[in-house]
């Protein structure tokens, strides 16, 4: 993962050096025929304990809503770029008639204390200082104002959600028609695909489509390939079953018209927009879409909400303590447990893995920077142990990075191989390829070499590698080699080792091979080096070069130009004459590949005495001699051997200035 500054955003403006979810609580709000209800929240007693509050933001509830109509496709609902900001989002909720003065921390009015007294099992009628009933009304907007993103700011708290409403036809998703097998055999084409098409969230069998797996980070499927084939053969029967299922769901779910999983944040003032954007894009939206799918399938959300409500009623009747009640809810409600896991893992900047409805696997995370190219300044957050390197040509996405260099990278696992293989539990072809790839990876071999040895196509290897990098199982690095030079990382966390291995500090930087006693020790020493790189204790030292023209070369060119000037019809440019006049000092050519006329004359004079092959290779290498490219990547980029690169560099050593950097 590349980065140009450790504190600023990366890639698509959604990665920072310092992870900070700012998450205070997660709320589940349900609107039924009896009105909105705050069904569940986690943690049981959320607190406003962040020292960085946005005191200047005071009471300013806002809501962003898509302009798409409720009858359009669900993807249009999620991807619509047209938003409107209302002066007061709760105007569309049940609290439309309440004034802003009612938005006090005490829940508004004298009734707050009375309501608290009514609850004997823990006094849980207030959440974050608001009465739960009042808060439910704020967070349950009507359909007209709830398409897309819901965001409301009250004092130093931000309520962020993606409300899901039932469609006018009583369904939670737009159901698409199936095509019969006979139509498929006849080759008829239409806008609608079998089982709902690639644009739909799921197909008729409950399988998560590839697009949704990418959008919501879901990994598992709900049905087998055999069932999917049977669906094509028995499309009419499935249509009838789906219609019966939809009718039963409408009867059973008639009391619920919307649900909203709200994430409560307290971001720092200067990071408000960024933190809310990353939380919504990576967690809120994806979690809501997964719940919408399960709700459409069998009424999962409403069933869990009723279960939680029954547990609360029984607890109030039996005088159960608040702590015992919440433990019972987490034990008996799959949705409540999933919410608690997401809260706990996101707060700790981990990847949250949950199973919804005992069928749909979902993994959520807020991406973090895995390496930096520049040391943090004194005023930036310090992250000891974060890998420090400029070798970041692999890229996070397939369309990012250097496509030529990317295939010559490799993976360095951040966990033991056995642990990674245990996480690959499915028996699909993709899982088998992933497991085979994990077993075949060696940090000393590039993806090209691994592809040749294990038989997996190179393009597929790069996809699998990015998958492992995305889920924080590995880092993409240049292959480890004994000829490379490694140093103690300036950003190393020295606390990880009581005493750092002394040979890395004993002398000036030199190739790692000089530390290996014999050929028999090479494998062990390379494993040790991989371990040190894995924990950011060492980093590769790379070479950079500039072209510096000495004075005698400039003088020789100047004499030739004076000789030609006597017979020239058109005098040279003033700028070139001025450059010729500076003969008493050396000159750097900052961009040799874009050299001016006089600079080209200097370069030609430099290579005049060398063989034609050296001259030709030097011209190909000029674009890398501007101090911005590591010399180690020239051989890969240009398809020439390291030996030839060294030959050219030695031959032109007179005009090259070197610098060594990570």
Beta strands, then each sheet from edge to edge (+ up, - down):
strand 1: 23-32
strand 2: 35-42
strand 3: 59-60
strand 4: 64-66
strand 5: 83-85
strand 6: 126-127
strand 7: 130-131
strand 8: 150-154
strand 9: 157-161
strand 10: 164-165
strand 11: 256-265
strand 12: 352-356
strand 13: 360-364
strand 14: 371-372
strand 15: 387-388
strand 16: 409-413
strand 17: 474-478
strand 18: 485-488
strand 19: 538-549
strand 20: 587-589
strand 21: 656-661
sheet 1: 2+ 1- 11+ 9- 8+ 3-
sheet 2: 2+ 1- 11+ 10-
sheet 3: 4+ 5-
sheet 4: 6+ 7-
sheet 5: 12+ 13-
sheet 6: 14+ 15+
sheet 7: 16+ 17-
sheet 8: 18+ 19- 20+
sheet 9: 18+ 19- 21+
end
